[in-house]
Amino acid sequence: MQPEILILKDAGADADLPLPAYETAGAAGADLRADLGGTEITLAPLERRLIPTGLRMQIPPGFEVQVRARSGAALRDGLSLVNGVGTIDADYRGPVGVIVINLSDIPLVIRHGDRIAQIVVAPVVQAIFTPTHAVNETARGSGGFGSTGRG
């Protein structure tokens, strides 16, 4: 089943900016663009900023949209997301913004229309959280944060 994400452009958004799009036939992520009203912004090293996309989404129940960094922009420019992976919930209808950070050691210019992140549509399963007095033991037990070794 291929979910349909309805996209609404905000009032004042650039009508000429493309909607999120998959750049290759096998891409899992569709690129999001900065809607900066025709201008640009400069991020200082380690500066973070909410970048508007000019979009709102209607996501079907049972799905989420994950907002992720683009690997090329991360490697080339140091552009990353402050929250690692952002989630847009199916019941959210507000403006979509991307919280970016410049992880490089030089200023980074983001221009109107730049591809700043990618979105991945994923199914969601909501769990039932049940209090208990004990959990089953496993071979790993409580080992974490490097307990399985290096390499």
MONOR-V890451 format. One record per run of one state. SS is the DSSP state (H for helix, E for strand, - for the rest). FROM is the first residue (numbers start at 1). TO is the last residue. If there is no record, write none. Layout:
ss={SS,SS}
from={FROM,FROM}
to={TO,TO}
//
This chain:
ss={-,E,-,E,-,E,-,E,-,E,-,E,-,H,-,E,-,E,-,E,-,E,-,E,-}
from={1,6,10,21,22,30,34,40,44,48,59,63,69,71,78,79,82,86,89,96,103,108,112,115,124}
to={5,9,20,21,29,33,39,43,47,58,62,68,70,77,78,81,85,88,95,102,107,111,114,123,151}
//
